[in-house]
Amino acid sequence: MNEIANKRRRYDDACAAAHALDLIGDRWMLLVIREMMFGPRRFGDIRRGLPGISANVLTQRLEELESVGILIRRKLPPPAGTQVYELTEWGLRCEPIFVELGRWACGSPGHDPTRPFSAASMFLSFRTMIDREASANIDATFGFRIGEERYVATMQDGTIRIVASDPDHADVIFTAVPEVMAGIIYGGAPIEAMEKDDLLQIEGDRSLAERFVTLFPLSQNA
């Protein structure tokens, strides 16, 4: 570990869980990781997903995560040439932490689903809340256009895999912000009302889209 890592406060405890908190227990750390869970992200992309974080704190957290081997920095090839942050293979292995924390926290009476909700939050919630029995016989792809961001979710054998990718050939494509999708899936907002208000667009197999939004019940996971 480099100088940044060595300067951080530690629990001085041999328990592996304590060491995990040494690595990712500081404020914002887990949420910064969350924003990179589905692919490389630019600094501005990460900050947009975390509206409460300052640029200075985000810079510090990225440096700390890089210093302990959880992420790497690299430049995209031309013509983009932009610097991005990307989780290492080891960094990606912390996804179950988010899944189990999310499943556990759904039982809290203080959970407020109306607060800001990033694309990464939404997709991790899908992986957390999916009803494996209800989705077991679905073999399909679902595309998402969220502002400039593009994703594809592949559902097969009761699992869902999500990557940042062009969704143009998906069986269903949703165009909406994460808060609208969450309102439909977790809040019961009618699809037709969201479409009427121009908050949602659906392309492709309509019946499959209507089925998709029923596959993530909060009650079974609370």
Secondary structure as GFF3:
##gff-version 3
##sequence-region A 1 222
A	DSSP	alpha_helix	3	7	.	.	.	ID=ss1
A	DSSP	alpha_helix	16	24	.	.	.	ID=ss2
A	DSSP	alpha_helix	29	34	.	.	.	ID=ss3
A	DSSP	alpha_helix	43	49	.	.	.	ID=ss4
A	DSSP	alpha_helix	55	67	.	.	.	ID=ss5
A	DSSP	beta_strand	71	75	.	.	.	ID=ss6
A	DSSP	beta_strand	83	87	.	.	.	ID=ss7
A	DSSP	alpha_helix	89	92	.	.	.	ID=ss8
A	DSSP	alpha_helix	95	105	.	.	.	ID=ss9
A	DSSP	alpha_helix	119	129	.	.	.	ID=ss10
A	DSSP	beta_strand	140	146	.	.	.	ID=ss11
A	DSSP	beta_strand	149	156	.	.	.	ID=ss12
A	DSSP	beta_strand	159	164	.	.	.	ID=ss13
A	DSSP	beta_strand	172	175	.	.	.	ID=ss14
A	DSSP	alpha_helix	178	185	.	.	.	ID=ss15
A	DSSP	alpha_helix	191	196	.	.	.	ID=ss16
A	DSSP	beta_strand	201	204	.	.	.	ID=ss17
A	DSSP	alpha_helix	206	212	.	.	.	ID=ss18
###
